[in-house]
Amino acid sequence: MLFWGRQKKETAKKAEQSRSRRPFRRVIAIMLVGTLLFGSVLVTKPKPSEAFFCWCLGLCSPPDMLITAVLLKILNVIWEPILEDDITYIINLEYEFLNEDFFEDFYIKALAELTEYLSAYGLYQVEMVGSFFDAKNQVETSRLIFKLQTEAHKDYHVSDDFCWIGTNARSLAASESRSRLNMLALAKIALDRQLGKQGTSSAQADVGDKTGRWHQFVNTFCDKKDNGWDGPGTGLERACDHDGSGAGMMFGATDRSRINSDIDYTRMIEVPRTINVNFANMTTPTPDEKSILAMSSNLYGNMIPSRTIGYDRMKSYSAARSLYMDQRTIIARRGVAQNSFNAIVAMKSAGTSNATVGARTASYMASILKELMPGGTTDDEIFGILGENPSYYAQLEVLSKKIYQNPKFFAKLYDTPANVARKSVAMKAIELMLDRALFESELRQEMLLSVMLSSELDQNFRRVNKDMSGSK
């Protein structure tokens, strides 16, 4: 900048000096040119032809040529500084125009304005680009939020089919616990009968057990038309007489629906999905409970162990002690055999019956069955099949079989992936319950086979043991 300012000052000074000398030089130059031209006209004779040749062909005389050379030299000396000053002046003017008028007054101001404009416009463009980025981020964020909201609404909108499973599985655990309690109760009742527990009909003697069972048969299960009935006085009519005189009017079962229910396994246990029994609370036994206990006595341990082996005999005789231990072995084997019967009855025993879980579960399960039944099926018929308080067995059957028999279940599998996954997990859970029930059944079967094998080998073991003892 300093160099630029110094050069500018020197240029302005030279221009001012040249401007001050220009008028005086122009006057002198004009006077000299006029004097020379006027004198040459006075001293030279007119020679039109020679002048023509002199100017045109260069054939002038030596004096003319000398005068011309001198005049040209003088004119050169005079005009050269003038022309140089004029050229310098014009250049200075151009320089001043470029420097002051154009550069300072126009270019710098225009450049500053352009710079300011470009800066402002550039910032405006940056603002627009930033706005575009902000809008892009806003739109993408909004789109992602809407997408997640839609996915959440889709994934967490549980289908009715899944609610079927969840609602109907509410009382499974309680019903299973009750079934296990019933199985334990049945096992204890059977064991007390075999051992002659106080308060049972078999406490004093095996005859008492048979007598009590006979009276129950006559009054509850007997059908007078069995055993070849062919009119009055035939069949079991006299045997089923309540007073035993043969002249009474009461013969056999007073409730016709309970005829032979102590031996009819199919009607009492196999067909019903729910048996109205609860052996954990037998203050007032139900008809089904009495029938089940009578059937258990007929199937397992019809002949209970004798009560003749008392304390005195067992104390005095080792054979009596050995005989009593053999009786206990028989009782244990009967318990293993009866365990399967107890497990089946317990699984079909009535489930939970409280108003908040059991009753509502029964209603929901009944609605599932009603969709599978023909039109016009009443609620009483549905509950007759399912039971008022569905058993653990009945609930498993509905969840693992009846639901899949409804075509709507498969039609509604065309659902969101989340709901399909939920249904798959629920189906897997039900499958695990069934696998557990099958596994427990296989354990009971293995135990039965082991007891049967032990019983088959018992006689051979005794013979071999006796031979070995005799050989010694």
C-alpha positions as CSV (number, residue, x, y, z in Angstrom):
1,M,0.0,0.0,0.0
2,L,2.9,2.4,0.7
3,F,4.4,1.7,-2.7
4,W,1.0,2.2,-4.3
5,G,0.6,5.6,-2.6
6,R,4.1,6.8,-3.4
7,Q,3.7,5.9,-7.1
8,K,0.4,7.6,-7.2
9,K,1.9,10.9,-5.9
10,E,4.8,10.8,-8.4
11,T,2.4,10.3,-11.3
12,A,0.3,13.2,-10.2
13,K,3.3,15.5,-9.9
14,K,4.6,14.7,-13.4
15,A,1.1,15.2,-14.8
16,E,1.0,18.6,-13.2
17,Q,4.4,19.7,-14.6
18,S,3.5,18.5,-18.0
19,R,0.2,20.4,-17.8
20,S,2.1,23.7,-16.9
21,R,4.6,23.5,-19.9
22,R,2.2,22.6,-22.6
23,P,0.8,26.0,-23.6
24,F,4.3,27.7,-23.9
25,R,5.6,24.8,-26.1
26,R,2.7,24.9,-28.3
27,V,3.1,28.6,-29.0
28,I,6.8,28.3,-29.9
29,A,6.2,25.3,-32.1
30,I,3.5,27.1,-34.0
31,M,5.7,30.2,-34.6
32,L,8.6,28.1,-35.8
33,V,6.6,26.1,-38.2
34,G,5.0,29.2,-39.6
35,T,8.3,31.0,-40.0
36,L,10.0,28.1,-41.8
37,L,7.1,27.7,-44.2
38,F,6.8,31.3,-44.9
39,G,10.6,31.8,-45.5
40,S,10.9,28.8,-47.8
41,V,8.1,30.2,-49.9
42,L,10.0,33.5,-50.2
43,V,13.5,32.2,-51.1
44,T,12.4,29.3,-53.4
45,K,11.3,29.8,-57.0
46,P,8.2,28.1,-58.0
47,K,9.0,25.0,-59.9
48,P,5.8,23.2,-60.2
49,S,7.2,20.3,-62.3
50,E,10.3,19.9,-60.3
51,A,8.4,20.2,-57.1
52,F,6.1,17.5,-58.3
53,F,9.0,15.2,-59.2
54,C,10.8,16.2,-56.0
55,W,7.9,15.2,-53.9
56,C,6.7,12.4,-55.9
57,L,9.9,10.8,-57.5
58,G,12.6,12.1,-55.2
59,L,14.5,13.8,-58.0
60,C,15.0,17.2,-56.3
61,S,18.2,19.2,-56.4
62,P,20.8,19.0,-53.6
63,P,20.0,22.4,-52.1
64,D,16.3,21.4,-51.8
65,M,17.2,18.2,-50.3
66,L,19.4,19.9,-47.8
67,I,16.8,22.4,-46.8
68,T,14.2,19.6,-46.5
69,A,16.5,17.6,-44.3
70,V,17.2,20.6,-42.1
71,L,13.5,21.4,-41.9
72,L,12.7,17.8,-41.0
73,K,15.4,17.8,-38.3
74,I,14.1,21.0,-36.9
75,L,10.6,19.7,-36.9
76,N,11.7,16.5,-35.2
77,V,13.5,18.4,-32.5
78,I,10.4,20.6,-32.0
79,W,7.7,18.0,-32.2
80,E,9.3,15.1,-30.4
81,P,9.1,16.7,-26.9
82,I,5.6,17.9,-27.7
83,L,4.5,14.5,-28.9
84,E,6.2,12.8,-25.9
85,D,4.5,15.2,-23.5
86,D,1.2,14.7,-25.2
87,I,1.6,10.9,-25.0
88,T,2.7,11.1,-21.4
89,Y,-0.2,13.4,-20.7
90,I,-2.7,11.0,-22.3
91,I,-1.2,8.1,-20.5
92,N,-1.4,10.0,-17.3
93,L,-5.0,10.8,-18.0
94,E,-5.7,7.2,-18.7
95,Y,-3.8,6.2,-15.6
96,E,-5.7,8.7,-13.5
97,F,-8.9,7.5,-15.0
98,L,-8.1,3.9,-14.2
99,N,-6.7,4.7,-10.8
100,E,-9.0,7.4,-9.5
101,D,-12.1,7.3,-11.5
102,F,-12.4,3.6,-12.3
103,F,-10.5,1.8,-9.6
104,E,-11.1,4.1,-6.6
105,D,-14.5,5.5,-7.4
106,F,-16.0,2.5,-9.2
107,Y,-14.1,-0.8,-9.0
108,I,-13.3,-0.7,-5.3
109,K,-16.8,0.4,-4.3
110,A,-18.3,-2.1,-6.7
111,L,-16.0,-4.8,-5.4
112,A,-16.9,-4.0,-1.8
113,E,-20.6,-4.0,-2.7
114,L,-20.1,-7.2,-4.6
115,T,-18.2,-8.7,-1.7
116,E,-20.9,-7.6,0.7
117,Y,-23.6,-8.9,-1.7
118,L,-21.9,-12.2,-2.2
119,S,-21.3,-12.6,1.6
120,A,-24.9,-11.8,2.4
121,Y,-26.2,-14.0,-0.4
122,G,-23.8,-16.8,0.5
123,L,-25.0,-16.6,4.1
124,Y,-28.6,-16.7,2.8
125,Q,-27.7,-19.7,0.7
126,V,-26.1,-21.4,3.7
127,E,-29.2,-20.6,5.6
128,M,-31.3,-22.2,2.9
129,V,-29.1,-25.2,2.8
130,G,-29.3,-25.5,6.6
131,S,-33.1,-25.1,6.4
132,F,-33.1,-28.0,3.8
133,F,-31.0,-30.1,6.2
134,D,-33.3,-29.2,9.1
135,A,-36.3,-30.1,7.1
136,K,-34.7,-33.3,5.9
137,N,-33.9,-34.3,9.5
138,Q,-37.4,-33.3,10.7
139,V,-39.1,-35.2,7.9
140,E,-36.9,-38.3,8.5
141,T,-37.4,-38.1,12.3
142,S,-41.2,-37.7,11.9
143,R,-41.3,-40.6,9.4
144,L,-39.3,-42.8,11.9
145,I,-41.6,-41.8,14.7
146,F,-44.7,-42.6,12.7
147,K,-43.1,-45.9,11.5
148,L,-42.3,-46.9,15.1
149,Q,-45.8,-45.9,16.3
150,T,-47.3,-48.0,13.5
151,E,-45.1,-50.9,14.3
152,A,-45.8,-50.6,18.1
153,H,-49.6,-50.4,17.4
154,K,-49.3,-53.4,15.1
155,D,-47.1,-55.4,17.4
156,Y,-49.0,-54.6,20.6
157,H,-52.5,-55.0,19.2
158,V,-53.0,-58.5,20.4
159,S,-55.4,-60.7,18.4
160,D,-58.5,-62.3,19.9
161,D,-57.0,-65.8,19.2
162,F,-54.1,-65.2,21.5
163,C,-56.6,-63.9,24.1
164,W,-58.4,-67.2,23.8
165,I,-55.3,-69.0,25.0
166,G,-54.3,-66.6,27.7
167,T,-57.9,-66.4,29.1
168,N,-58.5,-70.1,29.1
169,A,-55.1,-70.9,30.7
170,R,-55.7,-68.8,33.8
171,S,-56.9,-71.6,36.0
172,L,-54.7,-74.4,34.7
173,A,-52.2,-74.1,37.5
174,A,-54.9,-74.1,40.2
175,S,-56.7,-77.0,38.6
176,E,-53.5,-79.0,38.4
177,S,-52.7,-78.4,42.0
178,R,-56.2,-79.5,42.9
179,S,-55.8,-82.7,40.8
180,R,-52.6,-83.6,42.6
181,L,-54.3,-83.0,45.9
182,N,-57.1,-85.4,44.9
183,M,-54.6,-88.0,43.8
184,L,-52.9,-87.9,47.2
185,A,-56.3,-88.1,48.9
186,L,-57.3,-91.1,46.8
187,A,-54.0,-92.8,47.6
188,K,-54.4,-92.2,51.3
189,I,-58.0,-93.5,51.3
190,A,-57.0,-96.7,49.6
191,L,-54.0,-97.1,51.9
192,D,-56.1,-96.6,55.0
193,R,-58.6,-99.2,53.7
194,Q,-55.8,-101.7,53.1
195,L,-54.2,-101.1,56.5
196,G,-57.4,-101.1,58.5
197,K,-57.2,-97.5,59.6
198,Q,-59.6,-96.6,62.5
199,G,-62.9,-95.2,61.2
200,T,-62.9,-97.4,58.0
201,S,-65.2,-100.3,57.4
202,S,-62.1,-102.6,57.2
203,A,-60.7,-101.5,60.5
204,Q,-61.8,-104.6,62.5
205,A,-61.8,-107.4,59.9
206,D,-61.9,-108.0,56.2
207,V,-65.4,-109.3,56.6
208,G,-66.5,-105.8,57.7
209,D,-65.2,-104.4,54.5
210,K,-67.1,-106.8,52.4
211,T,-70.3,-106.3,54.5
212,G,-70.1,-102.5,54.1
213,R,-69.5,-102.7,50.4
214,W,-72.5,-105.1,50.0
215,H,-74.9,-102.8,51.7
216,Q,-73.7,-100.0,49.5
217,F,-74.1,-102.1,46.4
218,V,-77.7,-103.1,47.4
219,N,-78.8,-99.6,48.1
220,T,-76.9,-97.6,45.5
221,F,-75.6,-99.7,42.6
222,C,-77.7,-102.8,42.3
223,D,-79.9,-103.4,39.2
224,K,-82.5,-106.0,39.9
225,K,-82.7,-106.9,36.2
226,D,-79.1,-108.2,36.2
227,N,-78.2,-111.8,36.6
228,G,-80.9,-113.2,34.2
229,W,-84.0,-111.4,35.4
230,D,-87.2,-112.9,33.9
231,G,-89.9,-111.5,36.0
232,P,-90.6,-110.9,39.7
233,G,-88.4,-112.9,42.0
234,T,-85.7,-113.5,39.4
235,G,-82.4,-111.9,38.6
236,L,-81.2,-109.8,41.5
237,E,-84.5,-108.6,42.7
238,R,-84.4,-110.4,46.0
239,A,-80.7,-109.7,46.4
240,C,-81.4,-106.0,45.9
241,D,-84.2,-105.9,48.4
242,H,-83.4,-103.1,50.8
243,D,-84.9,-104.6,53.9
244,G,-83.8,-108.1,53.1
245,S,-87.2,-109.7,53.7
246,G,-88.2,-110.1,50.1
247,A,-91.5,-108.3,50.7
248,G,-90.2,-104.8,50.5
249,M,-90.9,-102.3,47.7
250,M,-87.4,-100.9,47.4
251,F,-85.2,-102.9,45.1
252,G,-81.7,-101.8,44.0
253,A,-80.5,-98.3,43.2
254,T,-82.8,-95.5,44.2
255,D,-81.1,-93.2,41.7
256,R,-81.3,-95.0,38.3
257,S,-78.4,-92.9,36.9
258,R,-76.1,-94.6,39.5
259,I,-76.8,-98.2,38.5
260,N,-73.6,-100.2,38.2
261,S,-71.6,-97.0,38.5
262,D,-69.2,-98.8,40.8
263,I,-68.0,-101.0,37.9
264,D,-68.7,-99.0,34.8
265,Y,-65.3,-97.5,34.2
266,T,-66.2,-96.1,30.7
267,R,-69.3,-94.2,31.9
268,M,-67.8,-92.9,35.1
269,I,-64.2,-92.1,34.2
270,E,-63.3,-92.6,30.5
271,V,-66.1,-90.6,28.8
272,P,-66.6,-87.6,31.1
273,R,-64.1,-84.7,30.8
274,T,-64.9,-83.5,34.3
275,I,-65.9,-85.7,37.3
276,N,-67.6,-83.9,40.1
277,V,-65.2,-85.1,42.8
278,N,-63.1,-83.3,45.4
279,F,-61.5,-85.7,47.8
280,A,-59.7,-83.0,49.7
281,N,-63.1,-81.9,51.2
282,M,-65.4,-84.9,51.8
283,T,-67.6,-83.7,54.6
284,T,-70.6,-84.5,52.4
285,P,-69.5,-86.9,49.7
286,T,-71.0,-86.4,46.3
287,P,-72.5,-89.4,44.3
288,D,-69.5,-89.4,42.0
289,E,-67.1,-89.6,44.9
290,K,-68.9,-92.6,46.4
291,S,-69.0,-94.3,43.0
292,I,-65.3,-93.7,42.4
293,L,-64.3,-95.0,45.8
294,A,-66.5,-98.1,45.3
295,M,-64.9,-98.7,41.9
296,S,-61.4,-98.3,43.4
297,S,-62.3,-101.0,46.0
298,N,-63.5,-103.4,43.3
299,L,-60.5,-102.9,41.1
300,Y,-57.7,-102.8,43.7
301,G,-57.6,-104.9,46.8
302,N,-61.0,-106.6,46.7
303,M,-59.6,-108.9,49.3
304,I,-57.9,-106.8,52.0
305,P,-55.2,-108.3,54.3
306,S,-56.5,-110.3,57.3
307,R,-56.6,-108.6,60.6
308,T,-56.0,-111.9,62.6
309,I,-52.3,-111.2,62.9
310,G,-52.3,-109.2,66.1
311,Y,-49.6,-107.8,68.3
312,D,-49.2,-111.0,70.4
313,R,-48.6,-113.2,67.5
314,M,-46.2,-110.9,65.8
315,K,-44.3,-110.6,69.1
316,S,-44.2,-114.4,69.7
317,Y,-43.8,-115.8,66.2
318,S,-41.3,-114.7,63.6
319,A,-43.4,-116.4,60.9
320,A,-46.3,-114.0,61.8
321,R,-43.9,-111.0,61.4
322,S,-42.7,-112.4,58.1
323,L,-46.4,-112.9,57.0
324,Y,-47.3,-109.4,57.9
325,M,-44.3,-108.0,55.9
326,D,-45.5,-110.0,52.9
327,Q,-48.9,-108.4,53.3
328,R,-47.3,-105.0,53.3
329,T,-45.5,-105.9,50.1
330,I,-48.8,-106.8,48.5
331,I,-50.3,-103.5,49.7
332,A,-47.4,-101.6,48.2
333,R,-47.8,-103.3,44.9
334,R,-51.5,-102.5,44.9
335,G,-50.6,-98.9,45.6
336,V,-48.4,-98.8,42.5
337,A,-51.2,-100.3,40.4
338,Q,-53.8,-98.0,41.9
339,N,-51.6,-94.9,41.3
340,S,-52.5,-94.8,37.6
341,F,-56.2,-95.0,38.4
342,N,-55.8,-92.2,41.0
343,A,-53.9,-90.1,38.5
344,I,-56.6,-90.4,35.8
345,V,-59.4,-89.6,38.3
346,A,-57.4,-86.7,39.7
347,M,-56.8,-85.2,36.2
348,K,-60.5,-85.3,35.5
349,S,-61.6,-84.0,39.0
350,A,-63.4,-80.7,39.1
351,G,-61.2,-77.7,38.7
352,T,-61.1,-74.4,40.5
353,S,-64.6,-73.1,41.2
354,N,-64.1,-69.6,42.6
355,A,-66.2,-66.8,40.9
356,T,-63.2,-64.8,39.7
357,V,-61.3,-67.5,37.8
358,G,-63.0,-70.9,37.5
359,A,-66.5,-69.8,36.6
360,R,-65.4,-67.3,34.0
361,T,-62.9,-69.8,32.6
362,A,-65.8,-72.3,32.2
363,S,-67.8,-69.7,30.3
364,Y,-65.0,-68.9,27.9
365,M,-64.3,-72.5,27.3
366,A,-67.9,-73.2,26.7
367,S,-68.0,-70.5,24.1
368,I,-65.1,-72.2,22.3
369,L,-67.0,-75.5,22.3
370,K,-70.2,-73.9,21.2
371,E,-68.6,-72.7,18.0
372,L,-67.7,-76.3,17.2
373,M,-71.2,-77.7,18.0
374,P,-74.2,-77.8,15.6
375,G,-76.6,-74.9,15.7
376,G,-79.2,-75.0,18.4
377,T,-76.9,-76.5,21.0
378,T,-77.9,-75.1,24.4
379,D,-75.6,-74.0,27.2
380,D,-76.7,-76.9,29.4
381,E,-75.6,-79.4,26.8
382,I,-72.2,-77.6,26.5
383,F,-71.7,-77.6,30.3
384,G,-72.8,-81.2,30.3
385,I,-69.9,-82.1,28.1
386,L,-67.3,-79.7,29.6
387,G,-68.4,-79.6,33.2
388,E,-69.5,-76.7,35.4
389,N,-65.9,-76.5,36.7
390,P,-63.7,-77.8,33.9
391,S,-61.0,-80.2,35.1
392,Y,-57.3,-80.0,34.3
393,Y,-57.9,-82.7,31.7
394,A,-60.8,-80.7,30.1
395,Q,-58.8,-77.5,30.0
396,L,-55.8,-79.2,28.4
397,E,-58.1,-80.8,25.8
398,V,-59.7,-77.4,24.9
399,L,-56.3,-75.6,24.6
400,S,-54.4,-78.4,22.8
401,K,-57.2,-79.8,20.6
402,K,-60.5,-78.0,20.4
403,I,-59.0,-74.6,19.5
404,Y,-57.3,-76.1,16.5
405,Q,-60.5,-77.8,15.3
406,N,-62.0,-74.3,14.6
407,P,-61.2,-73.1,11.1
408,K,-61.2,-69.5,12.4
409,F,-57.9,-70.2,14.2
410,F,-56.1,-71.0,11.0
411,A,-57.7,-68.2,9.1
412,K,-56.6,-65.8,11.8
413,L,-53.0,-67.0,11.5
414,Y,-52.8,-64.5,8.7
415,D,-51.9,-61.8,11.2
416,T,-49.0,-59.6,12.2
417,P,-45.6,-61.3,12.7
418,A,-45.7,-60.3,16.4
419,N,-49.1,-62.0,17.0
420,V,-48.0,-65.1,15.1
421,A,-44.9,-65.3,17.3
422,R,-47.1,-64.9,20.4
423,K,-49.3,-67.7,19.2
424,S,-46.3,-69.9,18.5
425,V,-45.0,-69.3,22.0
426,A,-48.4,-70.1,23.5
427,M,-48.7,-73.3,21.5
428,K,-45.2,-74.3,22.5
429,A,-46.1,-73.8,26.2
430,I,-49.2,-75.9,25.8
431,E,-47.1,-78.6,24.0
432,L,-44.7,-78.6,27.0
433,M,-47.7,-79.1,29.4
434,L,-48.8,-82.1,27.3
435,D,-45.2,-83.5,27.2
436,R,-45.1,-83.2,31.0
437,A,-48.4,-85.1,31.3
438,L,-47.1,-87.8,28.9
439,F,-43.8,-88.0,30.8
440,E,-45.6,-88.5,34.1
441,S,-47.7,-91.2,32.5
442,E,-44.6,-93.0,31.2
443,L,-43.1,-92.9,34.6
444,R,-46.2,-94.6,36.1
445,Q,-46.1,-97.1,33.3
446,E,-42.4,-97.9,34.0
447,M,-43.2,-98.3,37.7
448,L,-46.1,-100.7,36.8
449,L,-43.8,-102.8,34.6
450,S,-41.1,-102.9,37.2
451,V,-43.6,-104.1,39.8
452,M,-45.1,-106.7,37.4
453,L,-41.6,-108.0,36.7
454,S,-40.8,-108.1,40.3
455,S,-44.0,-110.1,41.0
456,E,-43.2,-112.5,38.2
457,L,-39.7,-113.1,39.5
458,D,-40.8,-113.5,43.1
459,Q,-41.6,-117.2,43.0
460,N,-38.4,-118.0,41.1
461,F,-36.5,-116.0,43.6
462,R,-38.0,-117.9,46.5
463,R,-37.3,-121.3,44.9
464,V,-33.7,-120.4,44.1
465,N,-33.2,-118.9,47.6
466,K,-34.7,-122.1,49.1
467,D,-32.4,-124.4,47.1
468,M,-29.4,-122.4,48.0
469,S,-30.3,-122.5,51.7
470,G,-30.9,-126.3,51.5
471,S,-27.6,-126.9,49.7
472,K,-25.7,-125.4,52.5
